[in-house]
Amino acid sequence: MIQKHAIPVLEFDDNPHAVIMPNHEGLDLHLPKKCVYAFLGEEIDCYARGVGADCVGEFVSVTKTYPVYVMSYKGEEVCLAQAPVGSAPAAQFMDWLIGYGVEQIISTGTCGVLADTEENAFLVPVRALRDEGASYHYVAPSRYMEIQPEAIAAIEQVLDARGISYEEVMTWTTDGFYRETDEKVAYRKEEGCAVVEMECSALAAVAQLRGVLWGELLFTADSLADLDQYDSRDWGSEAFEKALELCLEIAFQI
């Protein structure tokens, strides 16, 4: 039933069935349950070619076609896909992957730091502030999305086993990359947000509606710690390969 509101984005319909469902194409595509859905750009395609992963399908959008790979990791089939940046396209593609069989999803990608934190450091988001639009179409309005404890535990188990230091954080998920104003950054920091990115709360909402497991391993990239001098640094490039390797192990361990 739809809950009407003066502000359209706050109007939520809890009916899981929509006019266009993620598997409406009726493709003959049966993906494995485990999936690494990563914001790592060309790293995904390069890795897939290097390990001889099979390209089993494609997610076709107006701007880009995203290959969907299936590979063997320690004897288990794992789906591997490049996630598009931004809450709306990332949510749409992940919903599509779920529609064709994935049930246990681990994501990874960069985040901007709001305090003085080194680049390429690993973080585990446990809560996301919903300052984007996509999540409101999947879960009733609230200020936060909580990340599933089972996913957090799986991520931290692998990091602990490998002796990799990390911190649990609350992240600020926003659609407005160019609207992170001085006052907003200060406000989010006061509320407890340590980092900022563009997809976490939306993907958590998709997972909640569809009843699947999802979690994310973030790593630090640009810095908003100095509001007078934005620093893009090197966009966390040194952590891309390691993050993908960790996510495959996390997906295997779930």
C-alpha positions in Angstrom: 0.0 0.0 0.0 1.3 3.4 -0.9 1.9 6.0 1.8 1.3 9.4 0.3 3.3 12.4 1.2 3.7 16.0 0.0 7.3 15.2 -0.9 7.3 12.5 -3.7 10.5 10.8 -2.7 9.0 10.1 0.8 6.0 8.2 -0.8 6.7 4.6 -0.2 4.8 1.6 -1.6 5.6 -1.7 0.3 4.3 -3.9 -2.6 7.5 -5.8 -3.8 5.9 -6.4 -7.2 6.3 -3.6 -9.8 5.2 -3.0 -13.3 8.7 -3.7 -14.6 10.4 -6.5 -12.5 14.2 -7.0 -12.7 13.9 -10.3 -14.6 11.2 -9.0 -17.0 13.4 -9.9 -20.0 13.0 -13.6 -19.1 16.7 -14.3 -20.0 18.0 -17.9 -19.8 20.5 -16.8 -17.1 21.0 -18.6 -13.9 23.7 -16.9 -11.7 25.4 -18.4 -8.7 24.3 -17.4 -5.3 27.6 -15.8 -4.3 28.5 -12.4 -6.0 31.2 -9.8 -5.8 29.6 -6.5 -7.0 32.5 -4.0 -7.0 33.0 -0.3 -7.7 36.5 -1.0 -9.2 36.1 0.1 -12.8 38.3 -1.7 -15.3 39.9 -3.8 -12.5 36.9 -6.1 -12.8 37.3 -6.8 -16.6 41.1 -7.2 -16.3 40.8 -9.6 -13.4 38.1 -11.6 -15.2 40.2 -12.0 -18.3 43.3 -12.9 -16.2 41.5 -15.8 -14.4 39.6 -17.0 -17.5 36.1 -16.1 -16.1 33.2 -16.8 -18.4 31.1 -13.8 -19.5 27.6 -15.3 -19.1 25.5 -12.3 -19.7 25.2 -8.5 -19.9 23.3 -5.8 -18.1 22.4 -3.3 -20.9 21.9 0.3 -20.0 21.5 3.3 -22.3 25.1 4.5 -21.5 27.0 1.3 -21.1 26.8 -2.4 -21.3 28.1 -4.2 -18.2 29.5 -7.8 -18.6 28.5 -10.3 -16.0 31.1 -12.9 -15.2 31.1 -16.3 -13.5 34.4 -17.7 -12.2 35.6 -20.4 -9.9 37.1 -19.4 -6.6 38.4 -22.3 -4.5 36.0 -24.6 -6.2 32.9 -22.4 -5.8 31.2 -20.5 -8.5 31.1 -16.7 -7.9 29.4 -14.0 -10.0 31.6 -11.0 -10.6 30.2 -7.7 -11.9 31.4 -4.1 -12.1 29.0 -1.8 -10.2 28.1 1.6 -11.7 28.8 4.7 -9.6 25.7 6.3 -8.1 22.8 5.0 -6.0 20.2 4.7 -8.8 22.2 2.7 -11.4 24.0 0.7 -8.7 20.7 -0.3 -7.2 19.1 -1.1 -10.5 22.0 -3.4 -11.6 22.1 -5.2 -8.3 18.4 -5.7 -8.3 18.8 -7.3 -11.8 21.5 -9.6 -10.5 19.3 -10.7 -7.6 16.5 -11.3 -10.1 18.7 -13.8 -11.9 19.9 -15.7 -8.9 22.4 -14.0 -6.6 21.7 -14.1 -2.9 25.0 -13.3 -1.1 26.6 -10.1 -2.3 29.8 -8.4 -1.2 30.6 -5.0 -2.6 33.7 -2.9 -2.4 34.7 0.6 -3.5 36.2 3.9 -2.5 35.0 6.5 0.0 35.9 10.1 0.8 37.1 10.7 4.3 35.6 13.5 6.5 38.5 13.4 9.0 42.2 13.1 8.6 42.5 9.4 7.6 45.2 7.9 5.5 44.5 6.8 1.9 43.9 3.1 1.0 42.7 2.2 4.5 40.0 -0.4 4.8 36.7 0.4 6.6 33.6 -1.6 7.3 30.3 0.4 7.2 27.8 -0.7 9.8 25.3 2.1 9.2 24.6 4.5 6.3 22.8 7.8 6.4 20.3 7.9 3.6 21.0 11.2 1.7 20.2 9.6 -1.7 17.0 8.8 -3.6 17.1 5.2 -4.6 16.7 3.6 -1.2 13.4 5.4 -0.6 11.8 3.3 -3.4 12.8 0.0 -1.6 12.5 0.7 2.1 10.1 3.0 4.0 11.7 6.4 4.9 14.1 6.5 7.8 17.3 8.4 8.5 19.6 5.4 8.4 20.1 2.0 6.9 21.7 -0.6 9.1 24.0 -3.1 7.5 23.3 -6.7 8.1 25.3 -8.1 11.0 26.0 -11.4 9.2 27.6 -9.5 6.3 29.7 -7.4 8.7 30.8 -10.5 10.6 31.9 -12.2 7.3 33.9 -9.2 6.2 35.6 -8.7 9.6 36.4 -12.4 9.9 38.5 -12.3 6.7 40.2 -9.1 7.6 41.0 -10.4 11.1 42.4 -13.7 9.7 44.7 -11.8 7.4 45.8 -9.3 10.0 44.4 -6.3 8.1 43.5 -3.4 10.3 40.1 -1.7 9.8 37.6 0.5 11.5 33.8 0.2 11.7 32.2 3.4 10.5 29.0 5.2 9.7 28.9 6.5 6.2 27.1 9.4 4.5 25.6 8.2 1.3 24.7 11.1 -1.0 23.7 11.7 -4.6 25.2 15.2 -4.5 29.0 14.9 -5.2 29.1 18.6 -6.0 26.8 19.6 -3.1 28.9 18.5 -0.2 28.9 22.0 1.3 30.9 23.2 4.3 27.9 23.1 6.6 26.7 19.7 5.4 30.1 18.2 5.9 30.3 19.6 9.4 26.7 18.5 10.2 27.4 14.9 9.0 30.6 14.8 11.1 28.7 15.9 14.2 26.2 13.1 13.6 29.0 10.6 13.5 29.7 10.0 9.8 33.4 9.3 9.2 33.2 8.9 5.4 31.1 9.7 2.4 30.2 7.7 -0.7 27.3 7.4 -3.2 25.7 3.9 -2.9 25.8 2.2 0.5 22.4 3.0 1.8 20.7 2.3 -1.5 22.3 -1.2 -1.9 21.4 -2.0 1.7 17.8 -1.1 1.0 17.7 -3.3 -2.2 19.0 -6.2 -0.2 16.4 -5.7 2.6 13.5 -5.6 0.2 14.7 -8.6 -1.8 15.6 -10.7 1.2 19.3 -11.2 0.3 22.6 -10.8 2.2 24.7 -7.7 1.3 27.7 -6.0 2.9 30.5 -3.7 1.8 34.2 -3.2 2.3 35.2 0.4 1.8 38.6 1.8 1.3 39.7 5.5 1.6 40.3 7.7 -1.4 39.8 11.5 -1.5 39.7 13.7 1.6 37.3 16.4 2.8 39.1 16.8 6.1 40.3 20.3 5.2 37.3 22.2 4.0 39.5 24.9 2.5 41.6 22.5 0.5 39.9 19.5 -1.1 42.3 16.7 -1.8 41.5 14.1 -4.4 44.7 12.3 -3.6 45.1 9.2 -5.9 41.5 8.0 -5.5 42.5 4.9 -3.5 44.1 3.3 -6.6 46.6 1.3 -4.6 43.8 -0.7 -2.8 41.8 -1.8 -5.9 43.5 -5.1 -6.4 43.6 -6.0 -2.7 40.0 -5.1 -2.2 38.9 -7.4 -5.0 41.0 -10.2 -3.6 39.5 -9.7 -0.1 35.9 -9.6 -1.4 36.3 -12.9 -3.3 37.5 -14.5 0.0 34.7 -12.9 2.0 32.1 -14.2 -0.5 33.6 -17.7 -0.3 33.5 -17.7 3.5 29.9 -16.7 3.8 
